[in-house]
Amino acid sequence: MGILDLELMFDLLDTDMRGYLTSNQLQDFHESLYFTPIDSRQIEAAIRTVCGDASRGLCPREHFTNVLNELDRRKALEEKIYWDFKTVDVEGKGRISLKTALLLFKAVHNELFSMKTWRSFLAQREYPESDVCFDEIKMFLCNLVDGGPCDKEEFDEEEKAVSLRCVNNEYENLKELEKLQVKLITVQTLARRYNTRITGL
């Protein structure tokens, strides 16, 4: 689609002639163009990337083409990341370990891998050591890297730290499972005693 076509399309979408499009309008346009749904977070992130944090989810005419290009980049990258995620999710659980998530970050961002981006991902998680699903990781992988690249020594140290956290998390999960099993056995024992008393009446 040429520049003139995009300018015409903007005018057709901007029915109120406000000079900008909302994220909802962009999402509707993008989905009608590709006949596939797109995450609204990708729309909002594309607008922020091109128009700045103060854009308030609005795309002005002069940034329309660049926002669409950013959406195309995100759409293609998300599809690639999806299949990469499926590949490393060897058990098919829909979740991967934190260490595998770190390696996926490294593979996607390559030499641009940033500890700042990685730690921002960790900081927003309710349970930082738990397994990671695709939906919570894809935005961080599609966003432009924040912060300078780290060196190999720094990455290796983080990988070791994450491995240790994963082991500790598995240990804690096993302890919780043991507690639940003890409670279950106790409840089953009490139930059998109760049933025996009822039967004996």
LINQUIDA-V306269 format. One record per backbone hydrogen bond with DSSP energy under -1.0 kcal/mol. CO is the residue of the C=O (numbers start at 1). NH is the residue of the N-H. E is the energy in kcal/mol with one decimal. If there is no record, write none. Layout:
co=CO nh=NH e=E
co=CO nh=NH e=E
This chain:
co=2 nh=6 e=-2.2
co=3 nh=7 e=-2.4
co=4 nh=8 e=-2.2
co=5 nh=9 e=-2.6
co=6 nh=10 e=-2.6
co=7 nh=11 e=-1.9
co=8 nh=12 e=-2.1
co=9 nh=13 e=-2.2
co=10 nh=14 e=-2.8
co=13 nh=15 e=-2.0
co=14 nh=17 e=-1.6
co=19 nh=61 e=-1.6
co=21 nh=59 e=-3.0
co=22 nh=26 e=-2.2
co=23 nh=27 e=-2.4
co=24 nh=28 e=-2.4
co=25 nh=29 e=-2.3
co=26 nh=30 e=-2.8
co=27 nh=31 e=-2.5
co=28 nh=32 e=-2.0
co=29 nh=33 e=-1.7
co=30 nh=34 e=-2.1
co=31 nh=35 e=-1.8
co=39 nh=42 e=-1.1
co=39 nh=43 e=-1.2
co=40 nh=44 e=-2.3
co=41 nh=45 e=-2.4
co=42 nh=46 e=-2.3
co=43 nh=47 e=-2.0
co=44 nh=48 e=-2.1
co=45 nh=49 e=-2.6
co=46 nh=50 e=-2.1
co=47 nh=51 e=-3.3
co=48 nh=52 e=-1.8
co=52 nh=55 e=-1.5
co=55 nh=58 e=-1.3
co=59 nh=21 e=-2.3
co=60 nh=63 e=-1.5
co=61 nh=64 e=-1.5
co=63 nh=67 e=-2.5
co=64 nh=68 e=-2.1
co=65 nh=69 e=-2.1
co=66 nh=70 e=-2.2
co=67 nh=71 e=-2.2
co=68 nh=72 e=-2.2
co=69 nh=73 e=-2.1
co=70 nh=74 e=-2.3
co=71 nh=75 e=-2.8
co=72 nh=76 e=-2.3
co=73 nh=77 e=-2.4
co=74 nh=78 e=-3.0
co=75 nh=79 e=-1.8
co=76 nh=80 e=-1.9
co=77 nh=81 e=-2.9
co=78 nh=82 e=-2.4
co=79 nh=83 e=-1.7
co=80 nh=84 e=-2.1
co=81 nh=85 e=-3.0
co=82 nh=86 e=-2.3
co=83 nh=87 e=-1.8
co=84 nh=88 e=-2.0
co=85 nh=89 e=-1.5
co=88 nh=90 e=-1.9
co=89 nh=92 e=-1.7
co=96 nh=132 e=-3.6
co=97 nh=101 e=-2.1
co=98 nh=102 e=-2.1
co=99 nh=103 e=-2.1
co=100 nh=104 e=-2.0
co=101 nh=105 e=-2.5
co=102 nh=106 e=-2.2
co=103 nh=107 e=-2.3
co=104 nh=108 e=-2.5
co=105 nh=109 e=-2.8
co=106 nh=110 e=-1.7
co=109 nh=112 e=-2.4
co=110 nh=113 e=-1.8
co=113 nh=150 e=-1.9
co=114 nh=118 e=-2.1
co=115 nh=119 e=-2.9
co=116 nh=120 e=-1.7
co=117 nh=121 e=-1.9
co=118 nh=122 e=-2.0
co=119 nh=123 e=-2.4
co=120 nh=124 e=-1.2
co=122 nh=125 e=-1.4
co=127 nh=130 e=-1.7
co=132 nh=96 e=-2.6
co=134 nh=138 e=-2.1
co=137 nh=141 e=-1.7
co=138 nh=142 e=-2.1
co=139 nh=143 e=-2.2
co=151 nh=155 e=-2.1
co=152 nh=156 e=-2.8
co=153 nh=157 e=-2.0
co=154 nh=158 e=-1.9
co=155 nh=159 e=-2.6
co=156 nh=160 e=-2.1
co=157 nh=161 e=-2.2
co=158 nh=162 e=-2.7
co=159 nh=163 e=-2.2
co=160 nh=164 e=-2.1
co=161 nh=165 e=-2.1
co=162 nh=166 e=-2.4
co=163 nh=167 e=-2.1
co=164 nh=168 e=-2.5
co=165 nh=169 e=-2.3
co=166 nh=170 e=-2.3
co=167 nh=171 e=-2.2
co=168 nh=172 e=-2.4
co=169 nh=173 e=-2.3
co=170 nh=174 e=-2.2
co=171 nh=175 e=-2.1
co=172 nh=176 e=-2.2
co=173 nh=177 e=-2.3
co=174 nh=178 e=-2.3
co=175 nh=179 e=-2.1
co=176 nh=180 e=-2.2
co=177 nh=181 e=-2.3
co=178 nh=182 e=-2.3
co=179 nh=183 e=-2.3
co=180 nh=184 e=-2.4
co=181 nh=185 e=-2.5
co=182 nh=186 e=-2.3
co=183 nh=187 e=-2.5
co=184 nh=188 e=-2.5
co=185 nh=189 e=-2.4
co=186 nh=190 e=-2.5
co=187 nh=191 e=-2.3
co=188 nh=192 e=-2.1
co=189 nh=193 e=-2.2
co=190 nh=194 e=-2.4
co=191 nh=195 e=-2.5
co=192 nh=196 e=-2.2
co=193 nh=197 e=-2.3
co=194 nh=198 e=-2.4
co=195 nh=199 e=-2.4
co=196 nh=200 e=-2.0
